[in-house]
Amino acid sequence: MAKAHLLIIDDEPNTLASLSRAFRLASHEATVCDQASRALELVKTQSFDLILSDVVMPGKDGLTLLEEIKALGVTTPVVMMSGQAHIEMAVRATKLGAIDFLEKPISTDKLLLTLDNAMRLTRLEAENRELRGTLGKHELVWKGEAMSRLMAQLERVAASETRVCILGETGTGKELVARTIHHKSPRREGPFVTLNCAAVPAELIESELFGHEKGSFTGAAARHLGKFEQANAGTLFLDEIGDMPIPMQAKLLRVLEEGEVERIGGSGTVKVDVRVVVATHRDLAVQVREGKFRQDLFHRIYVFPITLPPLRERRDDIPVLIDHFQRQIARQNNWKLADFTPEAIAELQRYDWPGNVRELRNMIERLLLLASANGVDLGTVRMALPKGLPPESATQGVPDGHGTLSQRMDEVERRIILGELDRQQHHITNTAKALGLERSHLYKKCQHLGIDLARVRGQGS
């Protein structure tokens, strides 16, 4: 069983001493408290794996404390104990949210069994939440040399506490790599918690990361534990960290340095033990130079960078990914598997996959819907791909080594523009926007590269 941090509340010094000693001998950490009101303050500022409380105490009793703990929104398991136990008391404690009720005196074996059961229950609930959240998502699947080398790196870094920065284009599977690191690490029994920094409004990201107390701002109807506390003893994955606002970067840096968070509206700090793994599709070094990312935070998180190759650079993996995705999709929808002809697979391997593995997965679902009784053939693939494959000259990877450097660069740009035009259904404005160009600049580029836009002129807006 993993090391646990317990809060023990009892007004009898001898009971506190004996219970805390029993847990510490079993390699657990115990915080003791002799007053229910003081215990409530500890619960507000610290994270515990189990709360063990006496019922009969002077002043505020244990059942009142239990009710107040649950009103705060705290999900930590609570076990009540009493030397004056009776059925009505146990029933009330259970209705208020206690997971168990123990009668004093309590044996050490019973204490440790109760703790073990509470930890198992917490872990199972977390695993069920994770399974529900990840049902249907991609798994990390590969065959080729590029991913084999990457997996060897993951094996080495996962066993450490080294901070990992996962780089790569959108859709390459950065979260899957982070999950792999977690599941291969000593923290695998702990939670894996994710936050997409680009998906959370700037005014809410502090609450999402660090949590808030009830009433700390308009709409804070209950206490909320942030991602750091949720990930305690596990891994926190911060996706698209390059999109985190600068003021929030300073607060994140402090947490990484101090190992403690302060909830919004809180009166103290909370210690956390979290491994942070980050990811981004942006060039953080460029963002540092442009003043969009803090240099000190960059050095904190950029300890072991791992770059995920885009799918167009791991085409050997496409056949096994096709098989994996069609089995997954067929299972979810109760569909039959389809046979992909060699020509169909070859055509999928020629496509550049700007959306990477995520786009391939969606394409396989589309192909299964379009498949005939004979399966998926070349014609089906060409019908499903965006406007079919671009002309061969726009799909064959890098130039073949002929011509000057300028000519080769022109050919690369020509292929990129042709591919984007097809993806944007020949919409000039959208193509320019996707390429980060002004419309006038795109027109000049096409004129220079010999791309005839006459057939699409006027379709932009």
N, C-alpha and C positions, 0 to 999 in steps of 0.2 A: 504494500500500500504506500502511496506517495505521502510525503511529509505534509502534515496538516497544521493549520493555525486555528486554535480554539479560543473562545471567550468563555470563561467560567464565572458564574455569578452566584454568590452565596454569602450570607451574613455571618457564617461560622468560619473563623480563621483556620481551624483544624481541617474542615472539609476542603477549603480552598487549597491548603497545603498538600493534603493527601491526593486529591484529584489531579492537581497540576503535576505533582511528582510522578504519578502513574503515567500520565501522557508523555512527560519528558523522557522517562525511561524507555518509552516506546518510540523515541526519536521524533516526537511531535513538539510543536511550540504552543505554549499556553499563556494567555493573558488572564489575570484574575482580577475580580472586582467585587467589593462587598456591598455595593449600593446599586439599586436598579436605576436610579436617575443618572448616576455616573456611567453605568453600563450603556445607557441610551446614547450618551455623548460619544463613547468609544465606537459604537456601531455606526454613528454618523461619519466618523473620520477614518475608520480602518476597515479592511476587508477580512472576513473570517470564513473558514470552511465549515465551522459548526459552532453554534451557541448553545451552551449547557447552563440552564438556569434553575435555581431553587424556586419554589412557589411561595412559601411562607417566609416573608422578610419584613422587617419594620419599615414603615413608610409605604412606599410603592411596592406592591407584591409582584410576583413573577408573572401572573396571568395578565395583569395590567401592562407590564413591560412587554410581554409577547404581543399584545394587541397594538401597542405603540410601534413596535418594530415592524409589524406587518403593514401598519398604516403608512410607514415611510416608504414602502415599496421594496424593502430588503428581501431578497430571495434566499438568503443563507438559511440552511436547515436549523431548526430550533428544537432542542430536546428539553423537556421539563422534568424536574425531579422533586421529590418531597418525602419527608419522614412521616407525614400525616395524610398519606394518599387515600383517596376514596374514589368510587366509580364516577360520581358527579364531577369531581375535579378533573379526572382524566378525560371525560367526555368533553368538558368545556375547553380544555387545553387543545384537544384534537380539532374541535370546531374553529378555534382561533388560529389554527395553522401549525401546531406542533407536530413533528413527524413521529415522536415517541414520548412515552411517559414512564419514568423509572422510579421505583420505590427505594428509598434509603433503608439500610446501607447498601451501596452498590459495589459489586465485585469488580476488580480490575478487568477480568475477562469480559464481563458484561459491558463495561465502558468501552473497551476497544472494539467489541463486536458492533456496538451501536454506532461508533465513529465510522467503522468500515462500511456499514450499511448506508449511512448518510452520504459518504463519499461516493459510493457506487451509484446511489440514486441521483446525486448531482451530476455525475459523469454521464449516466444514461440519458438524463434529460438533455444535457448539452449535445450528446451524440445524436439524439433524435432530432433536435433542432437543426443540427448541421446536415443530417441526412435529408430532412425535408427541404432544406435550403439548396442542397446541391443535386437533388434528384433530376436526372436528365442532362446534367452538365457534362462537358467533355472530360475525358481522362487523358493523361499524358501517354501518348502512343507514338512509337517511333520504330524505325528499322535501320536508317542510314547512319553514316559515320558522323555527320554533324551533331546529331542528337546523342549519339553514343558518347562522344567526347563531353558534351554538356552534362550528361547524367553522371559521368565519372567525377566531374567537378562538384555536382550536387552531393554525392556520397561523402566527399571529403568535408565540405563546408557544413553539412547538416549536423555532423557530430559535435560541432563547436558552438560557441555562443557568438561567433563573428557576425557582424551586421552585413546583410546581403542587399545589394541594389540590383534589381532585375530590370534589364533594358530590353527594348524591342518594340516593334511596330504594334499598333492596335490589332488585337485578334490573334496574336501569336501564342497565347496561353500563359501569360505571366502569373496569373493567380494559381494556375495548376502547378507551376514550378514552386511557388511559395508554399502551397499545400504539401507538395512532395518533401520540401525541406523540413516542414513541421513534422510530418509523419515518420521521417527518418531520423529525427532528433531525439535527445533524451526528454524533450517536452511533449512527446507524442500523446501522453495520457492527459495533458492539459488541453484547454480550449484553443481553437483556431478562430480568430475573430478578424473580420475584414472591414475596411472602410475605404470607399472610393472618394478621394479628396476632391475630385472634379465634379462629383454628383451632389455634394452637400453645399447649400448656400453659405456664403462667408459668415453670415450672422449666426449660423447654427453649428458650425464645425467645432467650436470650443466645447459646446454642450455634448456633442457626439463623442468627442475624444475624452473629455475629463468628467462629464456628468454634471448634474445640478441638483440642488436641494429644492424641496417643495416650496413654492412661493417666491423663488429667487428672481423670477421674471414673469411677465404676463404669459399665461398659458402653461406655466410649470405647475400642473395640478398634483404632481406626485414626485417623489424623489426618483432620479434617473441615474443609473450607474453608467459611466462613460465606457468607451471601448477599451481603455487601458485597464480599468477594474474588471471588466468582463473577461479580458484576456489574461488575468493574473495567473501565473505559473504556466502560461502557454505562450502562444505566438500571436502578435498583432501584425496584420498585413495592411500597409498603407499604400493603396494603389493610386497611381497618378499623383505622386507627391509633388511633382513639378508644378501642379496647379494649386498648391496650397497657398493661401494669402500670406504675404510677408509678416504681418503681425502675429499670425498663428505659428509661423516658423520659429519665432523667438520663444514662444511658450513650449513648443515641442522640444526645442533644444534643451530647455531647462529640465524637462521631464527625463530626457535621455541622460542628462548629466547627473541628476539628483536621485532618480528612481522613485519619485513620488509625484502625485497629482493633487490638485486642489479643485474641488467641485465648485461650480458657480454658486455663490451664496453660501459656501461652506465656511466654517470657522477654523479649519486646520487642514493639514495635508494628510494624504493617504499613501502609504508605502505600496508600491507595486513591483512585481517581479515578472517582467515581460521581455521576450525577445522580439525586436522590431525588424521586420523585413519590408522593404519598400520597392516600388516599381514605378516606372515612367516610360512614356514613349518620347519624351523630350530629351534634348541634349543639355544636361544640367550644367556642364562646364560653360556652355554658351550663356545659359541663363544667369550664372554667377557673374560673368563678364558684363552682362547687360543690366545687372542690378535687380534681377527678378527672383533671385534665389540667394539665400544667405550663404556666404562662404564657409562660416563656422559649422553650419548645419550640413553643408555638402560634405565636409571632411568627416563628420560624425557618421553619416549614413553610407558614404561611398567607400567602404572598407574592402568589400569583395564584390566587384561588379560581375554580373553574369549577363551576357548578351544572347537573347533568343534569336535564332535565324528566322527570317521570313520564310513562308512556305515555298516561295519560288526558288529558294536556295536549298531546299530539302525535298526535291521532287521525288526522290526514291521512297520517301515515307508515304506518298499519296495512296498507293494501292492498299497498304495496311490501314490507313486512316479511312479509306472508303469502306473497307470491310467492317471496321470497328463502328463507324457511324451508322451504317445501314442496319447492323444488328441492334444497336442501341435504339434507333428510331423505330424499327419494326417491333421491337419488344414493347416500347411505350405505347404504340398505336395498334398493337395486335395485327400487324401487317405481315405478309409473306416476304421472305427475302427474295431479292431479284439477282439474276445473273448479269454481271457487267462484262461485255465483250472486251477482248484485248484492245480493240480499236477505240472503244469508249474510254477505257482507262488511259490510253495513250493521249487522247484528246484532252482529258482532264489534267494530265501531267504537263501539257504544253501551255495551258492557261497560266497567267501570272499571279492570280489570286491576290489582288490588292487588299482584300479583307482577311487574308491569311486563313488559319485553320477554322476560325469562326465562319467565314464565308463558305468554305468547303462543306462544313457540316450542314449549313442551310441548303447548299446545292444538292447534297445527297438526299435530303428530305424532298426537295422539289422533283428530283429524278425518280424517286420511288413512287411519287404520285403520277408521274408521266409514263412510267414503265408499262410496256405491253406484256402480253402473256409470255413472250420470249425473253423478257428482261430489258436491260438498258443497252442500246446500241449506239453507234456513232451519231446517227441522225437525231436520236433523243437528246444526246449531250449537246449537239450544236444548236438544237432548238432551245435548250434550257439556259445555255450561257448567255450573258448579256450581249444581244445583237450578234450572237455567234462569236467565234474567235476572231480577233482582229486579223488583218492580213498577215501572211506568214512573215513578211519583213518586219512586222511589229511584235512578233512573239518569240523570236528565236534567241532570246538572251542577249549577251553582249555581242558587239560586232565581231566579225570573223578574222580580224587582224589585218585587214587591208585598208590603205588610205592613211592620210596624215592624222595627227591627234585632233585637229580641228574638225576634219571630216567625220572621224569616229564619234566625237562629242555631238556633232549635229545629228548623226544617226540615232544616238541614244535619246536625244531630246525629241526627235521625230517619233520614235516608238512610244515614248511616254505620252506625248500629246495625242497620238492616234488612239492609244489605249484608253485614255481618259475621256476623249470624245465619245467613244463607244459606251463607256460606263455611264456617261451623263446623257445618253440618248441624243447626242449631237446638239446639246443645248450649250450655246456659246458662253453665256454668262456663268452658268453653273460650272462649266469646264474651267473657265478662268479663275473662278473662286476656289475650286478644288486644287488648282495648281499654284495658288497664291499670286496670281498675275492680274494686272489691269486688263480690261477687254482690249484696249488699243495695243497693249504689249503682246497679248496673245495673237492678234491679227498680224502684227509685224513678225513675230516668231514664225507663224505658219507661212507667211510670204517668203521669208528667208529659207525655210526648210522645204519649200515646194509642196506644201499641203494645201489643197484646193478646198476652201471653205464656202465656195459659191452655193453648194447644195444645202448648206445649213445657215447661211447668212439670213438674218431676219427672224430666226427662231428664238434668239436670246431676248432678254428683256432688260 
